[in-house]
Amino acid sequence: MRLVFFDDYRLGSVQGDRVADVTAALGDISGVGPQDRLLMVISGWAELRPQIERVAQAAPSRPLKGLRLRAPVPRPSKIVCAARNYMENGVHRSVPIEFFLKSPEAVLEPGGTVELPPQQATIFHHEAELAVVIGRAARRVKAAEALDYVFGYLPFVDVSARGLYGGFFIGKSFDTFAPMGPAIVTADEVSDPQRLSIELDVNGEQRQRFGCDDMANTTAALIEHASSITTLRPGDVLATGTNHQGLGALQDGDRVSLRINTPFGARNGPDPRAGAPARNGWPALEFSVSDPEKRSWPRGVDEATAERARTPR
């Protein structure tokens, strides 16, 4: 199932290019805040799912396009992000796991505007990623069971300011620097997250194109490692890193679109390496960029950053 929040954080079920209002399945939620509504869905999912499906059959629907979509995870207690987790198209044999925390204040709604701060970064980059929404408390879980702790998956962009002193948190935690959504795709739709593919365009120009099978450490391995350090709670977000081949600058006036695709077929479908099957795209994450300073950088792919990411450390 593909779940969204819209308008005043009503719950919707995405069906093709339309959204069915399934808020009634939650009962009386007056006085329940946005993040707590998500936690209600997560904690009661086994019982709520059939109710949501029944409500969706009779509920009025609206076009997805033009709907005021809200952040699917409005206020996570933690956003845990993997750094340098890709083999950069097979160049690296292994990459050690490294995490940083991104401020929950950085969450941006779908269709929102990333606001570049006045700090004098050398460049602002987009980093397209697959993110996990945790479904139950995970502490010291093993990789073999790690995906059982996942409620769902969503598109995520780790907006990054380069060249600022203070490390990852400083460069990645500005308000609006965590666009995500629009939908949470529940875990039952994704049998193997490593078989997903990611596409990000800026102003219709191709930027990032890569498969999650290029991760040096799988989604399950990341959950295992993160949960060995800190307990992951329901509604927490864990972002799995990016392939840096295709990064480019973000600047004033840009329109960004991120799509995650899964092969057609049962759940993740046939092995994409057996040919070139059609792709089934999740709802696209779209946002714009504003820079009051009106700074500019070369357009297109940042080849210098791509080369550095390929260089052995």
Rosetta silent file (secondary structure, phi, psi, omega in degrees, C-alpha in Angstrom):
SEQUENCE: MRLVFFDDYRLGSVQGDRVADVTAALGDISGVGPQDRLLMVISGWAELRPQIERVAQAAPSRPLKGLRLRAPVPRPSKIVCAARNYMENGVHRSVPIEFFLKSPEAVLEPGGTVELPPQQATIFHHEAELAVVIGRAARRVKAAEALDYVFGYLPFVDVSARGLYGGFFIGKSFDTFAPMGPAIVTADEVSDPQRLSIELDVNGEQRQRFGCDDMANTTAALIEHASSITTLRPGDVLATGTNHQGLGALQDGDRVSLRINTPFGARNGPDPRAGAPARNGWPALEFSVSDPEKRSWPRGVDEATAERARTPR
SCORE:     score description
SCORE:     0.000 S_00000001
   1 L     0.000  151.215  179.844    0.000    0.000    0.000 S_00000001
   2 E  -119.899  114.474 -170.624    1.076    3.569   -0.648 S_00000001
   3 E  -110.557  137.471  176.831    0.097    5.991    2.096 S_00000001
   4 E  -131.965  158.514  163.517    0.139    9.787    2.061 S_00000001
   5 E  -105.411  141.978  178.860   -0.920   12.616    4.302 S_00000001
   6 E  -145.289  164.386 -177.982   -2.737   15.483    2.601 S_00000001
   7 L    50.940 -120.346 -179.388   -4.542   18.728    3.438 S_00000001
   8 L   -91.263   49.922  179.739   -4.799   18.892    7.266 S_00000001
   9 L    61.555   42.948  167.835   -2.942   15.582    7.613 S_00000001
  10 E   -76.446  150.255 -178.222   -5.765   13.425    6.386 S_00000001
  11 E   -90.861  130.822  179.558   -4.695    9.873    5.561 S_00000001
  12 E  -126.058  150.270  173.767   -4.806    8.837    1.928 S_00000001
  13 E  -111.816  120.724 -177.393   -4.264    5.622    0.001 S_00000001
  14 E   -79.867  126.204  178.319   -2.689    6.143   -3.418 S_00000001
  15 E  -129.683   98.234 -174.610   -4.416    4.197   -6.171 S_00000001
  16 L    66.829 -122.783 -179.712   -2.824    4.903   -9.510 S_00000001
  17 L  -103.321   21.340  179.470   -2.978    8.646  -10.054 S_00000001
  18 E  -129.641  160.794 -179.257   -5.684    9.208   -7.447 S_00000001
  19 E  -124.136  123.824  175.347   -5.839    9.333   -3.654 S_00000001
  20 E   -91.169  132.858  179.122   -8.666    7.806   -1.627 S_00000001
  21 E   -79.400  108.993 -177.008   -9.416    9.546    1.665 S_00000001
  22 L  -113.150   21.257 -178.279   -9.170    6.752    4.260 S_00000001
  23 H   -57.055  -32.906 -177.340   -8.998    8.946    7.367 S_00000001
  24 H   -59.345  -25.237  179.712  -12.219    7.384    8.660 S_00000001
  25 H   -65.232  -19.742 -178.200  -10.348    4.122    9.247 S_00000001
  26 H   -85.775   -8.819 -177.280   -8.461    5.825   12.094 S_00000001
  27 L    77.089 -150.755 -178.315  -11.603    6.670   14.058 S_00000001
  28 L   -78.880  110.279 -179.957  -11.716    9.868   16.101 S_00000001
  29 L  -116.337   17.563  175.747   -8.371   11.608   15.639 S_00000001
  30 L   -61.969  130.738 -177.987   -9.390   15.075   16.747 S_00000001
  31 L    85.639   -1.960  178.490   -6.556   16.402   18.877 S_00000001
  32 L   -94.770  122.803 -177.351   -4.081   13.827   17.505 S_00000001
  33 L   -71.107  166.832 -175.850   -1.003   15.481   16.004 S_00000001
  34 H   -56.847  -49.764 -178.879    0.490   14.606   12.610 S_00000001
  35 H   -66.022  -36.599  178.860    3.359   12.392   13.815 S_00000001
  36 H   -67.163  -29.206  174.812    1.075   10.639   16.292 S_00000001
  37 H   -64.659  -42.726  176.437   -1.318    9.859   13.440 S_00000001
  38 H   -62.083  -44.161 -179.548    1.511    8.099   11.662 S_00000001
  39 H   -63.580  -32.611  173.614    2.429    6.225   14.836 S_00000001
  40 H   -61.061  -44.529 -179.951   -1.212    5.122   15.155 S_00000001
  41 H   -63.657  -45.733 -177.630   -1.025    3.663   11.662 S_00000001
  42 H   -64.030  -49.447 -174.526    2.293    1.939   12.325 S_00000001
  43 H   -68.804  -30.940 -177.727    1.384    0.461   15.702 S_00000001
  44 L  -106.070   21.533 -169.905   -2.049   -0.720   14.597 S_00000001
  45 H   -58.458  -41.575 -177.547   -1.148   -1.730   11.056 S_00000001
  46 H   -58.328  -39.998  179.673   -2.216   -5.368   11.287 S_00000001
  47 H   -85.201  -33.919 -175.469   -5.745   -4.346   12.269 S_00000001
  48 H   -75.390  -32.248 -174.990   -5.887   -1.082   10.312 S_00000001
  49 H   -55.155  -52.585  178.919   -4.821   -2.403    6.944 S_00000001
  50 H   -62.421  -32.365  177.327   -8.044   -4.322    6.176 S_00000001
  51 H   -66.470  -42.962  178.151  -10.067   -1.382    7.488 S_00000001
  52 H   -61.433  -41.930  179.746   -8.168    1.029    5.223 S_00000001
  53 H   -62.993  -40.199  178.890   -8.739   -1.273    2.253 S_00000001
  54 H   -67.263  -45.226  179.735  -12.475   -1.395    2.959 S_00000001
  55 H   -62.274  -39.630 -177.270  -12.750    2.359    3.409 S_00000001
  56 H   -61.774  -31.652 -178.306  -10.747    2.970    0.230 S_00000001
  57 H   -66.061  -32.425 -176.622  -13.247    1.024   -1.857 S_00000001
  58 H  -107.151  -11.518 -173.191  -16.091    3.373   -0.947 S_00000001
  59 L   -74.342  149.867  172.438  -14.223    6.580   -0.148 S_00000001
  60 L   -65.704  147.851  178.816  -14.181    9.588   -2.482 S_00000001
  61 E  -121.839  157.515  179.533  -10.921    9.998   -4.339 S_00000001
  62 E  -132.200  154.358  177.858   -9.078   13.013   -5.657 S_00000001
  63 E   -62.083  137.385  176.077   -6.329   13.395   -8.260 S_00000001
  64 L   -62.434  -42.268 -179.899   -2.843   13.025   -6.785 S_00000001
  65 L   -67.207  127.382  179.156   -1.630   15.829   -9.001 S_00000001
  66 L    91.789   -8.979  178.485   -2.457   19.156   -7.441 S_00000001
  67 L   -73.867  142.783  175.274   -3.240   17.732   -4.012 S_00000001
  68 L   -78.382  100.231 -178.332   -1.623   19.491   -1.062 S_00000001
  69 E   -88.744  143.174  179.418    0.634   16.689    0.135 S_00000001
  70 E  -110.826  165.276  178.912    2.188   16.748    3.579 S_00000001
  71 L   -59.455  127.141 -179.009    5.373   15.124    4.880 S_00000001
  72 L   -68.063  -24.564  172.133    4.624   11.404    5.291 S_00000001
  73 L  -121.722   89.532 -168.575    6.837   11.377    8.405 S_00000001
  74 L   -65.434  -36.519 -174.566    6.036   14.809    9.848 S_00000001
  75 L  -150.330   73.241  179.002    8.297   14.780   12.895 S_00000001
  76 L   -65.051  147.215  176.597   10.626   11.776   13.231 S_00000001
  77 L   -72.224  -26.981  177.323   12.488   11.497   16.503 S_00000001
  78 L  -144.287  142.489  165.333   15.624   10.660   14.509 S_00000001
  79 E  -118.328  105.393 -178.263   16.819   10.937   10.926 S_00000001
  80 E   -99.715  123.931 -174.865   19.802    8.591   10.666 S_00000001
  81 E  -119.485  135.798  174.500   21.731    8.945    7.409 S_00000001
  82 E   -85.037  138.272  176.595   24.367    6.708    5.879 S_00000001
  83 L  -109.385  140.112  174.398   27.395    8.420    4.379 S_00000001
  84 L    50.807   55.943 -176.697   29.433    7.017    1.482 S_00000001
  85 L  -105.191    7.379 -178.449   27.484    3.791    1.234 S_00000001
  86 E  -111.779  150.616  179.176   27.708    3.174   -2.508 S_00000001
  87 L   -81.419    2.580  178.280   30.352    1.377   -4.541 S_00000001
  88 L    55.372   57.787 -179.227   30.054    4.177   -7.140 S_00000001
  89 L    64.162   41.322  173.388   29.039    1.819   -9.932 S_00000001
  90 L    83.695    5.322 -177.856   31.169   -1.031   -8.667 S_00000001
  91 L   -67.740  -44.713 -177.299   34.430    0.908   -8.296 S_00000001
  92 L   -93.565  138.266  177.583   34.837    0.226   -4.567 S_00000001
  93 L   -77.710  -34.992  179.392   34.877   -3.317   -3.212 S_00000001
  94 L  -151.233  154.742  177.490   33.782   -2.253    0.240 S_00000001
  95 L  -138.269  122.592  178.871   32.826    0.907    2.104 S_00000001
  96 L   -64.455  145.808 -179.924   32.831    1.095    5.916 S_00000001
  97 L   -72.762  131.335  177.463   29.508    2.069    7.456 S_00000001
  98 L  -139.785  132.535 -179.058   29.390    5.665    8.635 S_00000001
  99 E  -119.827  157.014  166.643   26.333    7.481    9.966 S_00000001
 100 E  -142.622  160.345  176.903   25.367   11.026   10.814 S_00000001
 101 E   -99.850  137.013  176.974   22.215   12.554   12.273 S_00000001
 102 E  -111.169  138.110 -175.711   20.175   15.074   10.327 S_00000001
 103 L   -63.626  134.352  173.283   17.918   17.439   12.251 S_00000001
 104 H   -59.389  -21.933  177.147   14.185   16.570   12.172 S_00000001
 105 H   -65.724  -13.295 -178.432   13.631   20.303   11.639 S_00000001
 106 H   -79.376  -10.618 -175.989   14.983   19.742    8.119 S_00000001
 107 E   -57.486  131.815  178.603   11.867   17.806    7.013 S_00000001
 108 E  -122.638  136.629  178.380   10.274   19.361    3.915 S_00000001
 109 L   -70.816  151.082  171.940    6.832   18.560    2.556 S_00000001
 110 L   -56.113  138.239 -177.799    6.431   17.265   -1.003 S_00000001
 111 L    81.009    0.830 -179.509    6.038   20.203   -3.336 S_00000001
 112 L   -80.312 -170.530 -176.652    7.810   22.473   -0.876 S_00000001
 113 E  -124.298  120.664  171.276   10.793   24.758   -1.362 S_00000001
 114 E   -72.608  124.860 -178.745   14.342   24.056   -0.254 S_00000001
 115 E  -104.627  112.104  179.258   15.690   27.347    1.049 S_00000001
 116 L   -73.148  127.961 -175.716   19.432   27.728    0.618 S_00000001
 117 L   -77.284  166.700 -177.991   20.863   29.481    3.694 S_00000001
 118 L   -74.453  -12.457  178.736   23.160   32.512    3.531 S_00000001
 119 L   -53.663  141.317 -172.721   26.163   30.529    4.831 S_00000001
 120 L   -84.393   72.394  173.270   28.928   30.594    2.243 S_00000001
 121 L   -70.308  154.085  176.409   28.979   26.969    1.138 S_00000001
 122 L   -73.800  -27.064  177.030   31.171   26.076   -1.816 S_00000001
 123 E  -170.637  156.637  172.247   28.148   24.384   -3.434 S_00000001
 124 E  -113.826  126.734 -176.703   24.755   22.885   -2.529 S_00000001
 125 E  -113.009  152.530  164.820   24.150   19.344   -3.767 S_00000001
 126 L   -93.320  141.800  173.598   21.162   17.029   -4.113 S_00000001
 127 L  -131.625  103.064 -178.861   21.651   13.443   -2.901 S_00000001
 128 E   -74.690  134.413 -175.142   18.870   11.095   -4.004 S_00000001
 129 E  -146.314  157.150  164.777   18.284    8.244   -1.564 S_00000001
 130 E   -91.207  131.543  177.658   16.036    5.395   -0.516 S_00000001
 131 E  -120.855  153.087 -179.224   14.881    5.852    3.072 S_00000001
 132 E  -109.788  139.245  169.676   13.352    3.409    5.533 S_00000001
 133 E  -104.916  119.556 -176.418   10.561    4.165    8.006 S_00000001
 134 E   -71.680  139.332 -175.694   11.025    2.037   11.114 S_00000001
 135 L  -105.036  -23.540  175.603    7.974    0.029   12.179 S_00000001
 136 L  -152.498  159.369 -174.224    8.914   -1.284   15.618 S_00000001
 137 L   -56.336  127.956 -177.810   11.624   -0.690   18.171 S_00000001
 138 E  -120.915  114.253  177.556   14.899   -2.090   16.865 S_00000001
 139 L  -133.146  118.208  178.739   17.786   -2.647   19.265 S_00000001
 140 L    53.712   46.797  177.694   20.753   -4.810   18.319 S_00000001
 141 L   -84.781  152.683  177.833   18.875   -6.607   15.577 S_00000001
 142 L   -89.187  152.075 -177.982   20.674   -8.903   13.155 S_00000001
 143 H   -56.747  -35.368 -177.939   20.700   -8.230    9.446 S_00000001
 144 H   -61.347  -27.149 -179.968   18.821  -11.458    8.773 S_00000001
 145 H  -109.844   -0.942 -168.643   15.802  -10.078   10.674 S_00000001
 146 H   -61.231  -38.664 -176.730   16.350   -6.356   10.095 S_00000001
 147 H   -69.663  -15.825  174.990   13.791   -5.876    7.322 S_00000001
 148 H   -68.645  -14.739 -179.199   11.096   -7.237    9.649 S_00000001
 149 H   -95.368    3.927 -177.915   11.473   -3.961   11.556 S_00000001
 150 E   -93.692  127.481  171.947   10.654   -1.841    8.505 S_00000001
 151 E   -81.972  -42.013 -178.009    7.186   -0.324    8.158 S_00000001
 152 E  -170.883 -177.133 -176.056    7.842    1.138    4.743 S_00000001
 153 E  -129.667  155.139  177.364   10.103    2.935    2.318 S_00000001
 154 E  -154.925  156.454  172.465   10.111    6.389    0.767 S_00000001
 155 E   -69.355  145.365 -174.483   12.080    8.681   -1.551 S_00000001
 156 E  -148.881  139.188  173.936   14.422   11.030    0.293 S_00000001
 157 E  -119.730  121.270  175.653   16.807   13.806   -0.732 S_00000001
 158 L   -91.076   89.605  177.902   19.740   14.618    1.530 S_00000001
 159 L   -69.605  135.347 -169.827   20.344   18.250    0.570 S_00000001
 160 E  -133.666  131.008  172.819   23.949   19.078    1.402 S_00000001
 161 E   -99.037  117.737 -177.718   25.937   22.300    1.851 S_00000001
 162 E   -89.356  151.837  170.423   29.591   21.630    1.074 S_00000001
 163 L    82.984    9.764  177.364   32.617   23.349    2.528 S_00000001
 164 L   -94.076  139.636  179.479   31.178   24.451    5.869 S_00000001
 165 L   -72.170  136.496  174.527   33.205   23.827    9.007 S_00000001
 166 L   126.572   -0.985  173.460   31.612   21.459   11.514 S_00000001
 167 L    88.826 -170.652 -172.943   30.993   18.157    9.757 S_00000001
 168 H   -58.667  -46.262 -174.437   27.958   16.409    8.349 S_00000001
 169 H   -57.168  -43.419 -177.793   25.391   17.732   10.829 S_00000001
 170 H   -64.657  -45.148 -175.026   26.214   21.357   10.047 S_00000001
 171 H   -77.838  -10.797 -171.589   26.147   20.936    6.291 S_00000001
 172 H  -125.753    2.170 -171.483   23.000   18.821    6.139 S_00000001
 173 L  -110.799    9.297  176.619   20.637   19.998    8.886 S_00000001
 174 L   -60.547  148.640  175.079   19.392   23.362    7.672 S_00000001
 175 L   -51.100  139.150  178.492   15.615   23.763    7.686 S_00000001
 176 L    78.686    4.030 -175.389   14.065   22.274    4.482 S_00000001
 177 L   -87.148   12.980  177.502   17.148   20.105    3.762 S_00000001
 178 E  -133.867   66.713  172.678   15.240   16.797    4.060 S_00000001
 179 E   -62.741  139.922  179.177   12.579   16.554    1.345 S_00000001
 180 E  -152.995  159.136  176.548   10.812   13.191    1.556 S_00000001
 181 L   102.026 -152.521    5.534    7.791   11.316    0.265 S_00000001
 182 L   -78.190  -21.279 -174.432    5.223   11.868   -0.969 S_00000001
 183 L  -111.419  146.947  162.866    4.175    8.300   -0.136 S_00000001
 184 E   -89.138  121.016  175.736    5.290    5.667    2.309 S_00000001
 185 E   -93.680  114.715 -172.581    5.355    2.415    0.346 S_00000001
 186 E   -65.366  152.967 -169.383    4.626   -0.311    2.887 S_00000001
 187 H   -59.720  -27.441 -178.910    7.174   -3.066    3.324 S_00000001
 188 H   -65.817  -17.799  177.531    4.951   -5.784    1.848 S_00000001
 189 H   -85.070   -8.865 -173.653    5.367   -4.126   -1.566 S_00000001
 190 L  -127.352   93.309 -179.161    9.164   -4.343   -1.415 S_00000001
 191 L   -72.900  -30.253 -179.001   10.515   -7.855   -1.052 S_00000001
 192 L  -144.664  101.873 -178.266   14.098   -6.735   -1.745 S_00000001
 193 H   -63.606  -18.634 -179.463   15.029   -3.052   -1.447 S_00000001
 194 H   -73.546   -7.328 -179.848   18.331   -3.738   -3.188 S_00000001
 195 H  -102.118   10.260  175.475   16.447   -4.237   -6.466 S_00000001
 196 L   -83.225  158.304  174.940   14.992   -0.743   -6.558 S_00000001
 197 E  -126.841  153.948 -171.825   16.326    1.935   -8.887 S_00000001
 198 E  -126.922  136.088  178.765   16.568    5.685   -8.341 S_00000001
 199 E  -135.250  129.236  175.873   16.266    8.580  -10.793 S_00000001
 200 E  -129.456  131.522  177.256   16.649   12.286  -10.034 S_00000001
 201 E  -121.952  150.790  174.114   16.225   15.123  -12.534 S_00000001
 202 E  -123.847  120.519 -177.780   16.687   18.870  -12.166 S_00000001
 203 L    54.428   36.225 -179.919   14.625   21.093  -14.469 S_00000001
 204 L    79.281   -1.209 -179.613   13.953   18.029  -16.617 S_00000001
 205 E   -94.461  132.454 -178.743   17.681   17.370  -17.026 S_00000001
 206 E   -65.165  131.924  174.725   18.955   13.932  -16.094 S_00000001
 207 E  -121.301  -86.388 -173.209   21.213   13.857  -13.048 S_00000001
 208 E   -93.108  135.830  175.735   21.309   10.743  -10.867 S_00000001
 209 E  -144.537  112.316  178.944   20.598    7.234  -12.190 S_00000001
 210 E  -160.907  162.312  177.146   21.569    4.211  -10.107 S_00000001
 211 E  -104.110  148.498  178.251   20.380    0.965   -8.618 S_00000001
 212 H   -69.367  -10.775  174.638   20.229    0.130   -4.931 S_00000001
 213 H   -71.977   -5.713  175.365   22.185   -3.027   -5.766 S_00000001
 214 H   -87.927   -1.445  175.453   25.236   -0.723   -5.882 S_00000001
 215 E   -61.128  135.449  174.458   25.049   -0.219   -2.099 S_00000001
 216 L   -73.058  -34.056  178.199   28.212   -1.418   -0.391 S_00000001
 217 L  -124.298  123.960 -174.729   26.163   -2.219    2.721 S_00000001
 218 L   -64.538  166.220  175.923   22.608   -3.423    2.262 S_00000001
 219 H   -55.440  -43.378  179.779   19.589   -1.802    3.840 S_00000001
 220 H   -63.436  -40.682  179.325   19.445   -4.690    6.313 S_00000001
 221 H   -64.859  -36.673  178.457   23.128   -4.279    7.201 S_00000001
 222 H   -65.504  -42.301  178.324   22.590   -0.560    7.842 S_00000001
 223 H   -63.960  -42.027  177.854   19.691   -1.266   10.197 S_00000001
 224 H   -57.476  -48.856 -175.736   21.780   -3.861   12.007 S_00000001
 225 H   -67.536  -46.451 -178.895   24.648   -1.437   12.479 S_00000001
 226 H   -61.781  -41.053 -177.499   22.528    1.576   13.450 S_00000001
 227 H   -73.663  -12.978  174.400   20.502   -0.452   15.951 S_00000001
 228 H   -77.919  -14.758 -177.370   23.728   -1.680   17.566 S_00000001
 229 H  -104.086  -45.786 -177.794   24.441    1.947   18.511 S_00000001
 230 L  -142.460  147.420  177.255   21.034    3.432   19.268 S_00000001
 231 L   -69.306  128.109  174.043   17.511    2.070   19.494 S_00000001
 232 E   -89.712  128.410 -174.797   15.532    2.844   16.353 S_00000001
 233 L  -104.277  156.176  174.681   11.953    3.779   17.222 S_00000001
 234 L   -53.159  134.039 -178.300    8.740    3.525   15.183 S_00000001
 235 L    88.752   -8.316  172.528    8.551    6.494   12.847 S_00000001
 236 L   -68.542  153.455  178.983   12.315    7.021   12.760 S_00000001
 237 E  -114.698  131.259  174.063   13.818    7.525    9.310 S_00000001
 238 E  -121.221  115.359  179.266   16.995    5.815    8.132 S_00000001
 239 E   -95.049  138.087 -165.285   18.386    7.063    4.811 S_00000001
 240 L   -96.160    6.087  177.528   20.622    4.610    2.982 S_00000001
 241 L    96.314  174.809 -177.031   23.086    6.916    1.207 S_00000001
 242 L  -133.805  157.660  167.287   23.597    7.948   -2.401 S_00000001
 243 L   -88.777  123.734 -171.833   25.638    7.126   -5.471 S_00000001
 244 L   -83.263   -0.598  177.791   27.649   10.288   -6.150 S_00000001
 245 L   -80.534   97.589 -177.302   27.903    9.740   -9.913 S_00000001
 246 L   127.388   -1.135  175.201   25.412   12.314  -11.106 S_00000001
 247 L   -62.817  150.412  175.579   25.396   14.851   -8.291 S_00000001
 248 E  -152.872  174.272 -177.209   24.970   18.433   -9.307 S_00000001
 249 E   -73.798  147.015  166.528   24.377   21.882   -7.897 S_00000001
 250 L  -105.497  135.084 -179.812   21.067   23.099   -6.540 S_00000001
 251 L  -151.420  172.792 -170.164   20.370   26.757   -7.124 S_00000001
 252 L   -53.306  131.857  176.904   17.653   29.360   -7.219 S_00000001
 253 L    89.552   -6.983 -178.383   14.636   28.456   -9.337 S_00000001
 254 L   -65.860  148.132  170.781   15.453   24.768   -9.758 S_00000001
 255 E  -119.349  125.146 -173.283   12.684   22.175   -9.923 S_00000001
 256 E  -115.797  139.600  177.168   13.709   18.719   -8.700 S_00000001
 257 E  -133.342  126.908  178.510   11.998   15.380   -9.288 S_00000001
 258 E  -119.414  129.832  177.814   12.994   12.099   -7.621 S_00000001
 259 E  -126.552  138.768  171.259   11.516    8.750   -8.626 S_00000001
 260 E  -114.424  131.522 -175.169   12.075    5.304   -7.189 S_00000001
 261 E  -117.912  147.242  174.192   11.193    2.413   -9.456 S_00000001
 262 E  -127.540  141.783  179.771   10.552   -1.261   -8.864 S_00000001
 263 E   -60.331  145.254  174.263   10.387   -3.883  -11.628 S_00000001
 264 L   -62.855  155.171  178.059    6.896   -4.968  -12.631 S_00000001
 265 L   126.614 -171.757  179.537    5.780   -8.347  -11.393 S_00000001
 266 L   -66.196  118.442 -177.529    5.009   -9.955   -8.075 S_00000001
 267 L    53.413 -111.026 -178.866    6.301   -7.535   -5.465 S_00000001
 268 L   -81.053   -7.554  173.136    9.741   -6.662   -6.819 S_00000001
 269 L    79.304 -170.149 -177.989    9.156   -8.744   -9.923 S_00000001
 270 L   -67.998  160.110 -179.319   11.655  -10.658  -12.066 S_00000001
 271 L   -61.897  117.794 -177.816   15.384  -10.172  -11.766 S_00000001
 272 H   -62.686  -20.439 -179.751   16.150   -6.960  -13.703 S_00000001
 273 H   -77.259   -7.623  177.236   19.542   -8.369  -14.681 S_00000001
 274 H   -81.149   -5.086 -179.559   17.779  -11.019  -16.767 S_00000001
 275 L   172.303 -142.752  179.737   16.818   -8.340  -19.283 S_00000001
 276 L  -134.235   73.875 -177.235   15.265   -4.910  -19.283 S_00000001
 277 L   -69.913  160.794  174.899   11.803   -5.207  -17.728 S_00000001
 278 L   -64.402  160.125 -176.806    9.376   -2.335  -17.500 S_00000001
 279 E  -115.269  146.003  179.252    9.470   -0.249  -14.344 S_00000001
 280 E  -113.280  104.622 -172.488    6.722    0.575  -11.884 S_00000001
 281 E   -84.208  141.681  170.136    7.388    3.990  -10.414 S_00000001
 282 L   -73.594  162.821  173.599    6.391    5.175   -6.952 S_00000001
 283 L   -54.279  135.595 -174.364    4.791    8.622   -6.728 S_00000001
 284 L   -76.011  142.545  170.415    7.481   11.164   -7.529 S_00000001
 285 E   -89.135  122.720  179.844    8.955   13.499   -4.933 S_00000001
 286 E  -127.600  142.953  176.152    9.041   17.017   -6.343 S_00000001
 287 E  -157.474  165.881  178.031   10.282   20.266   -4.838 S_00000001
 288 E  -114.707  174.124 -177.342   11.713   23.616   -5.821 S_00000001
 289 E  -129.912  136.619  176.035   14.763   25.568   -4.689 S_00000001
 290 E  -127.889  136.500  175.966   15.053   29.176   -3.549 S_00000001
 291 L  -133.720  102.378  178.826   18.229   31.137   -2.885 S_00000001
 292 L   -58.154  -24.251  179.957   17.762   34.741   -1.712 S_00000001
 293 L   -78.872  -14.233  178.911   21.479   35.252   -2.394 S_00000001
 294 L    56.435   39.379  176.993   20.977   34.325   -6.089 S_00000001
 295 L   -75.251  162.157  179.419   24.260   32.426   -6.222 S_00000001
 296 L  -143.831  151.012  176.548   25.089   30.253   -9.210 S_00000001
 297 L  -135.739  165.057  178.188   27.265   27.256  -10.062 S_00000001
 298 L   -56.663  140.831  177.748   27.890   25.365  -13.290 S_00000001
 299 L   -77.777  165.493  176.734   24.846   23.426  -14.452 S_00000001
 300 L    88.231 -165.089 -176.836   24.826   19.695  -15.030 S_00000001
 301 E   -73.769  137.621  176.258   26.737   16.913  -13.296 S_00000001
 302 L   -83.728   90.511 -174.125   29.505   17.891  -10.877 S_00000001
 303 H   -66.528  -30.714  179.895   32.229   15.736  -12.416 S_00000001
 304 H   -65.272  -42.496  177.728   34.857   16.756   -9.843 S_00000001
 305 H   -66.235  -39.843  178.437   32.698   15.415   -7.003 S_00000001
 306 H   -60.890  -41.816  179.875   31.970   12.250   -8.973 S_00000001
 307 H   -66.615  -41.033  178.470   35.685   11.660   -9.503 S_00000001
 308 H   -61.938  -38.140 -179.857   36.478   12.197   -5.827 S_00000001
 309 H   -67.007  -26.614  179.043   33.799    9.654   -4.887 S_00000001
 310 H   -82.297  -18.447 -174.284   35.438    7.112   -7.221 S_00000001
 311 L   -74.126  130.132  177.868   38.895    7.653   -5.770 S_00000001
 312 L   -59.761  141.984 -179.655   40.003    4.957   -3.277 S_00000001
 313 L   -94.297    0.000    0.000   40.330    6.264    0.266 S_00000001
